[in-house]
Amino acid sequence: MKHVKGRIIAKVDIEQKNFVTFANGMVIRLERDYNNLDRKYTAQTLGIVIDAENIPKDAIILFHHNSLHETYQVLNHSNLSGDDIASGIKIFSIMERDVFFWKMLNEETWNPTPSFATALRVFKPYEGIMLGIEPKIIKDVLYVTSGELSGKVVKTLKSCDYQITFRNEMGVDEEMIRFRPNGDEEREPEAIAIMNDLTNQVKNGKLLVGISIKDAKPLNELVPIH
């Protein structure tokens, strides 16, 4: 099975995201789609490449949460075994522009596809005398962790901090933020200015970075970003 221009052929385990693995190896089902309208959290966003122009075969990919619409599904094929079909694995032709990251199974670092970069949100910590006050997010500002702007804080267009949630190889939820610093053929650049003052504050520990308020930390306390 071969891709056509602008598409990536991938096999996707529709049910893979609806489980969670504990540290002791026990696996339980997690019903994400119950009273939850956030499709970035509920919909499957992970698959394995069958054929693509710029991504190796068998690479893991992360894609947009609306990519598994029935109109993208490939039918009448013989590329899956009976066991695969019974377990819920299906084949989709996903648009290249909707695939954000890829990596091989034995690798740790995710590779952004063209146009995309990883980032963290930026938070201002509370500086008063009261205890337990959470930091506040600085809206439309991101600390870039990949690409040519890596290590810099940038001002973005409105709502460019798209957060992708997936169940990783260890069976637990992982989250990443992606944005288009330089835009693409259809969209304008989302990074509109480099904020040198905020970059210095992040590097000096005066501002925090993270995915959410709960994990916001000074830059020097972060584990390596993948």
Protein Blocks (a to p, Z undefined) as FASTA:
>chain_A
ZZdehiacddddfklmmpccdfkopacdddfkgoiabfklmpccbdcdfbdfkbcehiac
dddfklmgfklpcghiakbcfklmmnopacddddfklpmbdcdfkbmbdcddehiacddd
dddddfbfbehiacdddehiacdfedjkgoiacdddehilcccddddfkopacddddddf
kopfkbccfbfbdcfklmmmmmnopaccdfblmlgccfklpccdZZ
